[in-house]
Amino acid sequence: IALAFVVLPFTANAQFGKSEIFASYGVLPASKFLDVAKIELPSTTYLEGSTKYSTNNKKSKGAFNIGYSFHINDKIAVGLAFSYSKTEKDVVIGSSVPQGKQTNKYLVFMPNVKYYWFSAKIVKLYSRVAVGVVSAKANADFIADSYGGKMEMDNKSNSIAWQASPIGIEVGIKPIAAFAEGGFGYMGCAQLGVRFRF
């Protein structure tokens, strides 16, 4: 399927569509809520009465997205989207002060389809659906004993990635326009960006 999205722009007749590149920033991506690469933190006797390390205070850096689309016609565009996001959590023991941090990084590759359901001179409304793969890497670095010694743990995992944006709006004229999208997935619940058609 992904190969078809790559080959199509070079095999389709130019009269059926035009190329587009875009960049956007998305808030509250799926990586904020899902831990693809989980780390099983160990038990400890480092602090009195403690049993196991855990994490809290999760923070998301948002999602940075870039992509390419090929407009088959005035209604449909297909393409590829790449997304990068990162989350950070404090490693704690019970209610202790932070003993370290866990950082998760997500790299996403998704073929996607965009359908324009309203078009005016400078305003277009559309919906986007994307499904692909997310490659996640987690790293935890924390104090492991009363002498300040550190322990480091890593994990990697791949899973299905998606983006469903039922509402998107483009404002501008060829070749440049700003856009905003609302939905849910690895590109963010709300996106702002710019696209360039050529």
Secondary structure in CASP SS format (residue, H / E / C, confidence):
PFRMAT SS
TARGET T0000
AUTHOR 0000-0000-0000
METHOD secondary structure of the structure
MODEL  1
I C 1.00
A H 1.00
L H 1.00
A H 1.00
F H 1.00
V H 1.00
V H 1.00
L H 1.00
P H 1.00
F H 1.00
T H 1.00
A C 1.00
N C 1.00
A H 1.00
Q H 1.00
F H 1.00
G C 1.00
K C 1.00
S E 1.00
E E 1.00
I E 1.00
F E 1.00
A E 1.00
S E 1.00
Y E 1.00
G E 1.00
V E 1.00
L C 1.00
P C 1.00
A H 1.00
S H 1.00
K H 1.00
F C 1.00
L C 1.00
D C 1.00
V C 1.00
A C 1.00
K C 1.00
I C 1.00
E C 1.00
L C 1.00
P C 1.00
S E 1.00
T C 1.00
T C 1.00
Y C 1.00
L C 1.00
E C 1.00
G C 1.00
S C 1.00
T C 1.00
K E 1.00
Y E 1.00
S E 1.00
T E 1.00
N E 1.00
N E 1.00
K E 1.00
K E 1.00
S E 1.00
K E 1.00
G E 1.00
A E 1.00
F E 1.00
N E 1.00
I E 1.00
G E 1.00
Y E 1.00
S E 1.00
F E 1.00
H E 1.00
I C 1.00
N C 1.00
D C 1.00
K C 1.00
I E 1.00
A E 1.00
V E 1.00
G E 1.00
L E 1.00
A E 1.00
F E 1.00
S E 1.00
Y E 1.00
S E 1.00
K E 1.00
T E 1.00
E E 1.00
K E 1.00
D E 1.00
V E 1.00
V E 1.00
I E 1.00
G C 1.00
S C 1.00
S C 1.00
V C 1.00
P C 1.00
Q C 1.00
G E 1.00
K E 1.00
Q E 1.00
T E 1.00
N E 1.00
K E 1.00
Y E 1.00
L E 1.00
V E 1.00
F E 1.00
M E 1.00
P E 1.00
N E 1.00
V E 1.00
K E 1.00
Y E 1.00
Y E 1.00
W E 1.00
F E 1.00
S E 1.00
A C 1.00
K C 1.00
I C 1.00
V E 1.00
K E 1.00
L E 1.00
Y E 1.00
S E 1.00
R E 1.00
V E 1.00
A E 1.00
V E 1.00
G E 1.00
V E 1.00
V E 1.00
S E 1.00
A E 1.00
K E 1.00
A E 1.00
N E 1.00
A E 1.00
D E 1.00
F E 1.00
I E 1.00
A C 1.00
D C 1.00
S C 1.00
Y C 1.00
G C 1.00
G C 1.00
K E 1.00
M E 1.00
E E 1.00
M E 1.00
D E 1.00
N E 1.00
K E 1.00
S E 1.00
N E 1.00
S E 1.00
I E 1.00
A E 1.00
W E 1.00
Q E 1.00
A E 1.00
S E 1.00
P E 1.00
I E 1.00
G E 1.00
I E 1.00
E E 1.00
V E 1.00
G E 1.00
I E 1.00
K C 1.00
P C 1.00
I E 1.00
A E 1.00
A E 1.00
F E 1.00
A E 1.00
E E 1.00
G E 1.00
G E 1.00
F E 1.00
G E 1.00
Y C 1.00
M C 1.00
G C 1.00
C C 1.00
A E 1.00
Q E 1.00
L E 1.00
G E 1.00
V E 1.00
R E 1.00
F E 1.00
R E 1.00
F C 1.00
END
